[in-house]
Amino acid sequence: MSELRWHPLLREWVITATERQERTFLPPPGYCPLCPQRPDGPPTEIPAPTFRIVTFQNRFPSLRPHPPPPAVRGNALHPVAPALGECEVIVYTPEHTGSLTDRSVDEIEEVIWVWRDRYVELGARPEIRYVFIFENKGEVVGVTLHHPHGQIYAFPFLPPRLERELASLAEHRAQTGRCLVCDVVADEESAGERIVVRSDRFTAAVPFFARWPYEVHLWARGHRASLAELDAAEVRDLARVLKTVLLKYDHLWGVSMPYLMVLKQLPTDGRPSEADHFRIEFYPPHRTREKLKFTASVETGAGTFINDTLAEEKAAELRRAAPAGTEPVI
C-alpha cells in the first residue's frame, strides 16, 4: 500500500509505502536481482545475458503511475492522496562488484545521457512536477543491494527541501536580478580555498555552508537549468569532473566512500530556466575513516545541522586525494 499523508506542522507530504518492507535485503551475489539473467540461474530484473545500462520500474515503489486508493480516509486536518508518480532503478553495469567510481569516463558519460533521457521523458508527463535522480551508496546509508545502481523518483509535488531552495532562488533573483547558485559558484571560485576540482564548464567544491564534513557540490559554471540544457561537450566534461570527484572520495582513505548523491535541476512544471541551476550534491556520512556523522536530535528534530569540521580543511584533503594526473586542472 502506498499513499500520501499530509504533515500539517511541516506542511509537506509524507509517503507511506508499506510494501517496501518486503524489498530484497543484501542478497548473496548469486541471487542479485540487478545482475544479468544467467542460464539456469534465479530470475532477475534484467532478462538478458548482458547489457550496458538498464532502467526499469522499481518492484517496490513508493510512487506508482496507477496508485491504489488510500488505505485510510483523510479529513481537513489530515488529508490523504494517492501516491501518484514513478520510481525507477538505473543499473550502471552488468558487473556485480565495484561502483560508479570504477566506470570509465565513457561509461559515466553514457550514464549521464540516460539520466538526461529519463529526466526529459518522465518530466513530460503532466502529473510529474519534479524528477529526482539519486544514488545511495554503502550499507551505512541503508543500501539493500550492492550492485552498482541509482534511482529516480518522479514526484507529483515539489519535495519540501527543493521547494525551499527554489523559493530562495526566486527571492534572490527578484532582489538582484541574478541566479543565486551562479553567485555561490562565483564566490567559491573567487575564494578558491574550498574548490576540489574545476574544469572549463564545471566546478566542484566543499561549499562554505557544508552540513556534512566531506559534502561536495558539483555545479555547472554557466547557468544551466537542467541536464536537458547541456550540450555534448558539457556532458563529456561533466563525466570527467564527476569521475574525478568519485576518485578523490575513494582515494581519501583508500576505501570505497559511501555517500548520498542527488541531482538538483529545474522542476518539470513549466517554470522558466532561470528558476533553478543544475548541480550534483554529495553527502558522505563519514567524518573520519572510522567515525560516522549521525543526524541526531538537533539535526533531525530541530532541522539545524552541526558540522564539526572546517569546509576549507576538508576541501584541501580532497584536493590531495586522487592520484596525480587524474583530474582536470584547478
C-alpha positions as CSV (number, residue, x, y, z in Angstrom):
1,M,0.0,0.0,0.0
2,S,1.3,3.4,-1.0
3,E,-0.3,6.8,-0.2
4,L,0.5,10.4,0.6
5,R,-0.3,11.7,4.1
6,W,-0.1,15.5,4.8
7,H,2.0,16.7,7.7
8,P,0.2,19.8,8.9
9,L,3.0,21.2,11.1
10,L,5.7,21.0,8.4
11,R,3.2,21.5,5.5
12,E,4.6,18.7,3.4
13,W,3.6,15.2,2.2
14,V,4.8,12.0,3.8
15,I,4.9,8.9,1.6
16,T,3.5,5.8,3.2
17,A,4.8,2.7,1.3
18,T,4.2,-0.4,3.3
19,E,5.3,-2.9,0.6
20,R,8.8,-1.6,0.7
21,Q,9.2,-3.7,3.9
22,E,9.4,-6.7,1.6
23,R,12.2,-5.5,-0.7
24,T,15.3,-7.6,-1.2
25,F,17.8,-7.1,1.5
26,L,21.6,-7.7,0.9
27,P,21.3,-10.9,-1.1
28,P,24.4,-13.0,-1.9
29,P,26.0,-12.3,-5.4
30,G,24.4,-15.4,-6.9
31,Y,20.9,-14.1,-6.2
32,C,21.3,-10.4,-7.1
33,P,18.2,-9.1,-8.9
34,L,20.2,-6.5,-10.7
35,C,22.6,-8.9,-12.4
36,P,22.1,-10.2,-15.9
37,Q,20.0,-13.3,-16.2
38,R,22.2,-16.4,-16.2
39,P,21.3,-19.7,-17.8
40,D,19.6,-21.9,-15.2
41,G,20.1,-19.1,-12.6
42,P,17.4,-17.5,-10.5
43,P,15.2,-14.9,-12.2
44,T,16.5,-11.3,-12.2
45,E,15.0,-7.9,-13.1
46,I,17.1,-8.0,-16.3
47,P,16.2,-11.0,-18.6
48,A,19.3,-10.6,-20.8
49,P,22.7,-12.3,-20.7
50,T,24.4,-8.8,-20.6
51,F,23.7,-5.1,-21.1
52,R,25.3,-1.7,-20.9
53,I,22.9,0.4,-18.8
54,V,19.3,-0.6,-17.9
55,T,16.4,1.3,-16.4
56,F,13.2,-0.2,-15.2
57,Q,10.3,0.4,-12.8
58,N,11.2,-0.3,-9.2
59,R,9.5,-3.5,-8.0
60,F,8.9,-2.0,-4.6
61,P,7.9,1.6,-5.4
62,S,7.0,4.5,-3.2
63,L,5.1,6.2,-6.0
64,R,3.1,4.5,-8.8
65,P,1.7,5.5,-12.2
66,H,-1.6,3.9,-11.2
67,P,-1.7,4.0,-7.4
68,P,-4.5,2.3,-5.4
69,P,-6.8,4.5,-3.4
70,P,-5.5,5.4,0.1
71,A,-6.0,2.9,2.8
72,V,-7.4,5.4,5.2
73,R,-9.9,8.2,5.0
74,G,-8.4,11.7,5.5
75,N,-10.0,14.8,6.8
76,A,-9.4,18.6,6.8
77,L,-6.5,18.3,9.3
78,H,-5.0,15.1,7.8
79,P,-5.5,15.0,4.1
80,V,-4.5,11.9,2.2
81,A,-3.9,11.4,-1.6
82,P,-2.9,8.5,-3.9
83,A,0.9,8.0,-4.2
84,L,1.0,9.1,-7.9
85,G,4.3,9.1,-9.7
86,E,7.1,6.8,-10.7
87,C,10.1,5.1,-9.2
88,E,12.8,3.7,-11.5
89,V,16.1,1.9,-11.0
90,I,19.1,2.6,-13.1
91,V,21.7,-0.2,-13.3
92,Y,25.1,1.2,-14.3
93,T,26.8,-2.0,-15.3
94,P,26.3,-5.8,-15.6
95,E,29.3,-6.2,-13.2
96,H,28.0,-7.1,-9.7
97,T,31.0,-5.6,-7.9
98,G,32.6,-2.2,-7.9
99,S,30.9,1.2,-8.0
100,L,30.2,4.2,-10.3
101,T,33.8,5.2,-9.5
102,D,35.1,2.2,-11.3
103,R,33.3,3.1,-14.6
104,S,35.3,4.8,-17.3
105,V,34.7,8.4,-18.3
106,D,33.0,7.0,-21.4
107,E,30.7,4.8,-19.3
108,I,29.9,7.6,-16.9
109,E,29.0,9.8,-19.9
110,E,26.6,7.2,-21.0
111,V,25.0,7.2,-17.5
112,I,24.6,11.0,-17.8
113,W,22.8,10.6,-21.1
114,V,20.5,8.1,-19.6
115,W,19.8,10.5,-16.7
116,R,19.0,13.2,-19.2
117,D,16.7,10.9,-21.2
118,R,14.7,9.9,-18.1
119,Y,14.5,13.5,-16.8
120,V,13.0,14.6,-20.1
121,E,10.7,11.6,-20.6
122,L,9.3,11.5,-17.1
123,G,9.2,15.2,-16.8
124,A,7.0,15.4,-19.9
125,R,4.2,13.6,-18.1
126,P,1.5,16.1,-16.9
127,E,1.3,14.7,-13.4
128,I,5.0,14.9,-12.7
129,R,6.4,18.1,-11.2
130,Y,9.9,17.1,-10.1
131,V,12.3,14.4,-11.4
132,F,14.7,13.5,-8.6
133,I,17.7,11.4,-9.7
134,F,19.9,10.0,-6.9
135,E,22.2,7.2,-5.7
136,N,22.6,5.7,-2.3
137,K,26.0,4.0,-1.9
138,G,27.1,1.9,1.0
139,E,25.4,-0.2,3.7
140,V,25.8,2.7,6.3
141,V,23.3,4.8,4.3
142,G,20.8,1.9,4.1
143,V,21.7,0.3,0.7
144,T,20.0,-3.1,0.3
145,L,21.6,-4.1,-3.0
146,H,25.4,-3.8,-3.6
147,H,25.2,-4.0,-7.4
148,P,26.1,-0.5,-8.7
149,H,22.9,1.3,-9.4
150,G,20.9,4.5,-8.8
151,Q,17.3,5.5,-8.7
152,I,14.8,8.1,-9.9
153,Y,11.7,9.3,-8.1
154,A,9.2,11.3,-10.3
155,F,7.2,13.3,-7.8
156,P,3.7,14.7,-8.3
157,F,4.7,17.6,-6.0
158,L,7.8,19.6,-5.2
159,P,9.8,17.9,-2.4
160,P,10.0,20.3,0.5
161,R,13.7,20.9,0.6
162,L,13.8,21.6,-3.1
163,E,10.7,23.9,-2.8
164,R,12.6,25.9,-0.2
165,E,15.7,26.2,-2.4
166,L,13.5,27.3,-5.3
167,A,12.0,30.0,-3.1
168,S,15.5,31.2,-2.2
169,L,16.5,31.3,-5.8
170,A,13.3,33.3,-6.7
171,E,13.8,35.8,-3.9
172,H,17.5,36.3,-4.8
173,R,16.6,36.9,-8.4
174,A,13.9,39.4,-7.5
175,Q,16.3,41.3,-5.3
176,T,19.4,41.2,-7.5
177,G,18.4,40.1,-11.0
178,R,20.9,37.2,-10.7
179,C,20.9,33.5,-10.2
180,L,21.7,32.6,-6.5
181,V,23.6,29.5,-7.5
182,C,25.6,31.4,-10.1
183,D,26.6,33.8,-7.3
184,V,27.5,31.0,-5.0
185,V,29.7,29.4,-7.7
186,A,31.4,32.8,-8.4
187,D,32.1,33.4,-4.7
188,E,33.6,29.9,-4.3
189,E,35.8,30.4,-7.4
190,S,36.9,33.8,-6.1
191,A,37.8,32.4,-2.7
192,G,39.4,29.3,-4.1
193,E,40.2,27.5,-0.9
194,R,37.1,25.2,-0.9
195,I,37.4,24.1,-4.5
196,V,38.0,20.4,-5.0
197,V,38.3,20.4,-8.8
198,R,37.4,22.8,-11.6
199,S,37.2,22.4,-15.4
200,D,36.1,24.8,-18.2
201,R,32.5,24.1,-17.6
202,F,32.1,22.7,-14.1
203,T,33.2,23.4,-10.5
204,A,33.2,21.1,-7.5
205,A,33.7,22.4,-4.0
206,V,33.0,21.7,-0.4
207,P,30.6,24.7,0.0
208,F,31.0,27.4,2.6
209,F,27.8,26.2,4.2
210,A,28.5,22.4,4.1
211,R,26.5,20.5,6.6
212,W,28.4,17.2,6.1
213,P,32.2,17.1,6.7
214,Y,33.0,15.9,3.1
215,E,30.0,17.3,1.4
216,V,30.7,18.3,-2.2
217,H,28.6,20.3,-4.6
218,L,29.3,20.0,-8.4
219,W,27.9,23.0,-10.3
220,A,27.6,24.0,-13.9
221,R,29.7,27.1,-14.2
222,G,27.4,28.6,-16.7
223,H,23.8,28.9,-16.0
224,R,22.2,25.6,-17.0
225,A,18.8,24.8,-15.5
226,S,18.9,21.0,-16.1
227,L,20.6,18.1,-17.9
228,A,18.4,18.9,-20.8
229,E,20.3,22.2,-21.4
230,L,23.7,20.6,-21.5
231,D,25.3,20.1,-24.9
232,A,27.5,17.1,-25.9
233,A,30.7,18.9,-24.8
234,E,29.2,19.7,-21.4
235,V,28.0,16.2,-20.9
236,R,31.5,14.9,-21.6
237,D,33.1,17.4,-19.3
238,L,30.6,16.6,-16.6
239,A,31.6,12.9,-16.9
240,R,35.3,13.8,-16.4
241,V,34.6,16.0,-13.4
242,L,32.2,13.5,-11.8
243,K,34.8,10.8,-12.3
244,T,37.4,13.0,-10.6
245,V,35.2,13.7,-7.6
246,L,34.4,10.0,-7.2
247,L,38.1,9.1,-7.4
248,K,39.0,11.6,-4.8
249,Y,36.4,10.2,-2.4
250,D,37.7,6.7,-2.8
251,H,41.4,7.7,-2.6
252,L,40.8,9.8,0.6
253,W,41.2,6.8,2.9
254,G,41.8,4.0,0.3
255,V,38.2,2.7,0.7
256,S,35.1,2.9,-1.4
257,M,33.4,6.0,0.1
258,P,29.7,5.7,1.0
259,Y,27.6,8.6,0.0
260,L,24.2,10.0,-0.9
261,M,24.4,11.6,-4.4
262,V,21.5,13.8,-5.6
263,L,20.9,15.7,-8.8
264,K,19.1,19.0,-8.5
265,Q,17.6,20.7,-11.5
266,L,14.6,22.6,-12.9
267,P,11.2,21.3,-11.9
268,T,9.1,19.9,-14.7
269,D,6.0,22.0,-14.0
270,G,6.6,24.7,-16.7
271,R,8.9,27.1,-14.8
272,P,11.4,29.2,-16.8
273,S,15.0,28.1,-17.0
274,E,16.2,30.8,-14.6
275,A,14.2,29.2,-11.8
276,D,16.9,26.7,-11.0
277,H,20.6,25.8,-11.7
278,F,21.8,22.3,-12.4
279,R,24.0,20.8,-9.7
280,I,25.0,17.4,-8.2
281,E,25.4,17.2,-4.4
282,F,27.2,14.5,-2.4
283,Y,26.6,13.8,1.3
284,P,29.1,11.2,2.6
285,P,28.2,10.0,6.1
286,H,31.8,9.7,7.3
287,R,33.5,12.4,9.4
288,T,36.7,10.3,9.7
289,R,37.6,6.9,8.2
290,E,36.2,5.2,11.3
291,K,33.5,7.6,12.5
292,L,30.1,8.5,11.1
293,K,28.3,11.8,11.2
294,F,24.9,10.9,12.6
295,T,21.8,13.1,12.2
296,A,20.8,13.1,15.8
297,S,18.3,15.2,17.8
298,V,19.5,18.7,16.7
299,E,19.6,17.8,13.0
300,T,16.5,15.6,12.9
301,G,14.3,17.2,15.5
302,A,15.3,20.9,15.1
303,G,16.5,20.8,11.5
304,T,19.8,22.5,12.3
305,F,23.0,20.8,11.2
306,I,26.1,20.9,13.2
307,N,29.3,20.4,11.2
308,D,32.3,19.7,13.5
309,T,34.8,20.2,10.7
310,L,36.0,23.2,8.6
311,A,35.0,23.1,4.9
312,E,38.4,24.6,3.9
313,E,40.3,21.8,5.6
314,K,38.1,19.0,4.1
315,A,38.4,20.5,0.6
316,A,42.2,20.6,0.9
317,E,42.1,16.9,1.9
318,L,40.0,16.0,-1.1
319,R,42.2,18.1,-3.5
320,R,45.2,16.0,-2.4
321,A,43.3,12.7,-2.5
322,A,43.3,11.4,-6.1
323,P,46.4,10.1,-7.9
324,A,48.3,12.6,-9.9
325,G,47.1,13.2,-13.5
326,T,43.5,12.0,-13.0
327,E,41.7,15.3,-12.6
328,P,41.1,18.5,-14.6
329,V,43.3,21.5,-13.8
330,I,42.2,23.6,-10.8
